[in-house]
Amino acid sequence: MKFTMKAALLGAAALGLSVSAGFAQEVTLRCQHFVSPKSAVPSGFMTPWAEKIEKESGGRIKVEIYPGMQLGGKPQALYDQIRDGVIDCGWALPAYTPGRFPEAEAFELPFMTSQSAEDSSRAAWEFTDKYLKERMNDVHVMAVHVHGPGVIHKKGGPIKSSGDFSGLKLRGPSRQANALLSTLGATPVGMPVPAFPEALSKGVVDGGVIPWEITVPLKVNELADSHTVIGGDRALYNTFFIWAMNNDTYNGLPDDLKAIIDANSGIDASGWAGRAMDEGDARSLELISGLDNEIYTLDDATVAELKAIGDKQTEEWIADMNSKGLDGDGMVSMSKDLVAKHSGN
C-alpha cells in the first residue's frame, strides 16, 4: 500500500508540528489477478468495485488492478502474495494449493452448488463466516464466490454418456473436480486456467472443464469442437474464489476508509462477484451458440448416474475430513442447506 500525502502534511510531520484535519490520507491499493481484464469477474466485479471504492472515498482510495499476474508470480502464489504484502489485494483460488484450505472444498464437491453463481456465492459467504474465518485469518477476506456451472469442452465430439469419459485427458481445476474425472475414467490434468488453451492446442489434454464465461476470453471455443452441458438444478463441480486484502494494509487504513471497504465487502459483494460470473456465462454461451461448435446437454438419466457417483465422493470426503478432526458432516450439511436457502430449492 502506498500512502501519498500533500507536501504540507509531510513538512508538518517532519517538523513535529500539529497536522490539520483537512489533510486527508490518500491510499493506493495494488491488486492482482491471473486472467484477462475482459474476463467476467475482472470486468464485471473488480473494476466496478474499484470505481465504487474510489467514488465513495472521494478519490482518497485509488485502486490499481493488474491482470494476468503482471506484478509477477504464478496464480498458485496469489494467496501468499496477499498475506505477505507483495500486493495489497488480490483474487485467489484455494484449490490451486491443494490440502491447504480443506474447508473450501465443501463448495467444490460434485453437485453441491446451484446453477446460479450469484446464489451459491451468497451461500459461500455464510459458510466462510463459520468454517473458513480462522483458516484464512492471515488475510482480510472481502468476498468469496464460485463460478457458474462447469462445462466440458473438448476436441472432437461431445461427451454424451458416462462411458465417454474413459481414456480422455481432461484439465481439472481442483482436487475434487479431478477426483470426479478420475472416477469417471478420465485422466485428470490439474492446471491453472490460463494454461488450459496451450495444453489443449498442443494435445497435452483432450479437453477440460471450465465455465462458459472464461471460454471466450481464453479462446477455448476456437480450439475445442464440442461442449457438454450438465443439466439439472446443480452444477457438476465448482471452484471457490476469494477476494482479499493484506491484513496490514487493511488495519493501516483510517477508520473512515476502513468503513468504505467494509461497506463493499461481505455477502452482497460475494453475490456481486457471482453475478458477474452468471452474466459472463450468458454472454459467452450466446456467442458460442452462433458458431459451428456442437453444444450437447446430457440427458436426465446420465446426470442421475453422475450424481450417484458424486454422492459417493462426497461421503468419502466427509469421512476424510472427520478423520482429520474437521467437521465433515457439518460442512456438507451446512453447504447444502445454504445453497438451498439462497437458490430456493
N, C-alpha and C positions, 0 to 999 in steps of 0.2 A: 504494500500500500504506500502510495506516495502522497505526502501532505504538502500542499502548496499554500504558503502564507503570503500576504501582502508584505511589501518591503518594510512598511512602517511597523507591522507587527513583529517582524524579525528583529528590526532595530530596537524596538522597545524591549523585547525579551532579552536581547543580548546585553542591554544596559541595566537589566533588572528593574525596569520601570513597570508600572501597572499597565495592563493591557485593556484597551477599550472593548466593551462587549460588542461593539459594532464590527469588529474584525472577526468574521466567522471562519471557522476552519473549513478548508476545502480538501476533498479526498479524491484520489484517482484509484479505482479498482481495476486491476488487470485480471481478466478472466479468460480461461482457455477451454476449448473442447476439441474433439478429434474428427469432426466431419465437415462437410461443405457448409458454408453460411447459407446456402439455399435449402438445406435440409429442414425438415419440419420444425424441430424444436429450436434450432438457432433462429430461424426466420419468424416462427410463429409464437415463440415464448421468450427466448433470451434477449433478442433485440428489442421487442416492445417492453419487456421487463426493465431493461436498462434505460430505455427512454422514459418510462414511467418514474423510475427512481430519480433520474436526473431532473425531471419536471417537478416532482413533489419536493425535492430538496432545494429548489430554486437554483439549480446548477451547481450546488456545493458538492454533490457527488457526481463524479464523472466515471463512466463505466466503459472500459476498453475491452472489446471481445475479440479474441484471437482464435480463428478457426484452424482446423487441420493441424493442430499441435505446432503452430507457428513459433511458440516460445520454447520449443524443444521437448524432447522426451517422447515416450510412446504412450498410447492410450492406457496401458496397464499401470502407468505411473501416476495417473491423474490424482487419485485419492491422496497419495503421499505428497504430491506437489502442493495440494491444498493444505494438508496438515503441516507441512514443513515451511510454508510461506514462500515457496518458489513462485506461486501465483496467489492472488488474493481470493479468487473463487473459481470454480470450475464444475464441469459436468462429468461425472464418473460412473462407471459400471462396476459394482461389487463382483459381478460374475467374471470379470477379467482377472481377478486374483482368487481363484477357486479355494474354498475352505476358509477364507479369512472372515467372511461375513455370512455364516451359515444361516442365520435367521432370514436373510433376504431371499433365500431360496424358496421360502414358502410361497411367494408370489410367482415363482418361476416353475412351479410344478405343473405337470400336464393338466390341462382343462381347469385350472384354478381361476383364471381371470375371465371377465366377460368380453363381449365383442366391442365394448366401449372402453377405450383407453382413459377417457376422462373419468368415467365412473370408477374404474378399477384403480386409478391413481388416487382418487379421494380415499378409497378403501386402504390403499397402501400407506397413505399418510397416517391414518389412525393406527394401523398395525405398527408402523415405525415408532410412533409415540410410546407404545408399550414394549416392543421387543427389540428395537434397534438403538434406542436413545443412548443406552450405556455403551454398547459396542462402538458407536460412532461418536463418542463424546470428545474425541480429539479433533473434530472439525465442527463447524456450526452449520447444521443441515437446515437449508431454507425451503427445500421442496424435494419430494420424491415422486417418481411416476413410472408407469410402464408404457409400452407401446401398444398399438392395435394388434389384431390377430396376425400371427405369423403365417406366411405363405411359403410354399415350397417352389423354388424356381430352379429349373434345370435345363440342360441341353437335351434335345430330343423331346419325345412325347411326355405328357404329364403322368404323374403318379395317379392311378385310378383305384388301387386296392392296396391292402397292407403288404401283400406279397411283392409289390413293385419296388419296395424299399431295398429289397435284398441285393447285395453286391454294389450298391451305389456309394460313392464317396461324397458325403454331404457336409457342407460347412455348418457348424453349430456355434451359438454364442455363449453357451453356459454349460455347467456340469449337468444340470437337469435335462436340458434340451439334448445334449449329447448322449446321455443315458437312454433317453427315449428312442433316439435314432438308432442306437446300438441294439436295443431290444427288438426293434423292427427289422433288423438285419442289415442295416446300412453301416458303413464305416464313418463315424463322425470325425470331422477335422475341425478342431477348435481354432478360431482366429478372430481378432477384432474385425468389425465390419469393413473398415477401409481396405483390408487386404483381400476381401472376397472377389471383387471384379478381376483382379490379376490372376488369382487362383483359378477362377472359372475359365478365363481366356486361355490359360496355359494348360488346362486339363488336369491341374492338381486336384480339383474336385469336379464332380459331375453336376453339382448344383448345391443348393443350401437353403436355409430358412432365414428369411428376413421379412419384416412387414412391408406393405406396399409403399409406404411413404419414402423410404430410403432407396427404393428400387430405381427410380428415375434419376435422382442426384448421383447415384453410383453408376448409372447407365447399365445396370444389370439387365434391363429389358432389351438392350441391344446385343447382349451376349447369350441370354437364355432363349429357348424356343417355346417353353411352356411354363405355366404357373398353376399350381394346385392349391385350391382354397379349401380350408376345413370348415364345413358348415356347423350348424348347431348354435347354441347360445353361449358357448365357452370357447376360449382360444386353445389351440393345440399346446402352446407353450408361451412363455413371455420372458421379458428381461427387465430387471429392476434398475432404475437410474436414480442418481442423487444430484441435486444442485446445491452446492455447499460453499461455505466461506471459511477462510482461515480463522481460527479462534482469536489470535492476537489482533488480526485486522478488525474483526467484529467488536471485540472488547475495547479496542482503542478508539472506537467512534464516540463522538459526543452523544449524549442521551437523545437529543432530538433527531440526529441522523440514524442512530440505532433504531429508534421508533419507526422510521420510514422503512428500513429493512424489514423489521418485524411485521409491519402492516402489509408487506408484499411477500410474506413467507407463510408457510402452513398449508392447510387443506385447500384453500382457494387457489394458491399458487400451484399446488400439485395438480389440481384439476385443470388449471390453465395449460400446464405443460402436456398433460394427457390429451386435452382438446386439440392442441397443436398437432399431435400425432394423428388423431382422428381426421382432422382436416387435410393433413398431408396424404393420408391413405386415400381419401376420396379423390383428391387431385390426381394422384398417380394412377389410380385404377381407371379413372376416366380417360386419361391419355393412353394407357396401355390397351384399353378395350378397343381403341380405334386402330390398333396395329394388327399385324398378322399373327402375333403370338397367340397360342391356344391357352385359354383360361378354362380350367375344369374344376367343378365343385364336387367334392366327394359325396357319395350318397349316404343316407342315414345309417344304413347297416354297417358301412365301413367306419363311419365316425363312431358308432357304438362299439365296434371292435377295438378301435384305437383308444377309446375312453376306458375300456376294461383293462387294457394294458397300462394305461396311465394311472388308473386307480391302484393297481398293484405296486407301481413305482412309488406312489405317494405313501402307501403303507410301509414300504421298505425305508423310505426317508424318515417317517415318523419313528420307526424302530431305531434307526441310526442316530437321530437326534436325541432320543430318550437315553440311549446307551452312553451318550456323551454328557449327560446331565442337563440337557436342554429340554424345554417343554414342547416336544414334537407334537403331541396330541393337541395341546392348547394352541400352538401356532397355526396348525392346519384348520382346526375348528374355528378360530377367530378369523382367519383369512376367508374361509367360505362364508361365514356369517356377514362379514363386512362387504364382500363382493355382492352378496345377495341384497344386503341393505341398500347399497348405493346404486345397484343396477335394477332393483325392483323385481328380481327373480332369483 
